[in-house]
Amino acid sequence: MNLKIFIHQYLPAIVTVLTIVILSALKANGFQELQKRATLAIYFHGNPSIASQVADESLWTTVPNLETCDATNHRACMQLVEHTDLTSSGVLDATKIELGTMNTGIGFIPTRIGGTSATPFRPINRK
């Protein structure tokens, strides 16, 4: 019976202490840094048959392009990047990820040829 009274009386304090400890541990392990590195999609707004357009970072934005990006490597469609790889207007920052192209025979897909970002290059192309 004493255990029930103890738990009933001190449970809110125990939960509070555990919450503080867990949140402190997450903060110490860089949880906030992981949140800052959230992945987002940027979409290609140009002609995938023109290499210079696929390589033009200003044509890659956060605005959806209404294409079906199905990971078939024939034509440029979208990429997954971190928000730090974008300009304040939501356009791919060429100093962070510099693009080149690869000819697929029916169009062009983006390749990464430089930039300062540590983001892995993750294009998702289309048919």
C-alpha positions, 0 to 999 in steps of 0.5 A: 500500500505504501508503494501505491501512495509513493508512486501516486505522490511522486509520479509527476516529479519522476516523469518531469525529471526523466523528461529533462534528462532525455531532452538534455541527452538528445541536445547533447547528442546533436538532435537539434543539429539533425533537425537543421539538416532536414532533407527537402525536395527540389524540382527541375523547371526546364527542358531535360533535353537541354544539358545547359538547363539541367546544369543550371542550378537556378532552375532547381527550386522547391516549387513542385514541377508536376512531373512523376519522378520515378527514379528512372534515369532518363530525364532530370526531375528532382533532387533531395538536398538539405535546406542549407543547400538553398538560397533564401528564395528556395533555389539551389545554391550553386556554391553549395552544389554545382551541377553537371549533366550526363546524357542518357540518350533521351535526355539529360540527368544531373550530376554533381561536379562540385560545391561546398556542401557535404550533402550526398548527391541524391537525384530522383529522375524520370522516364 
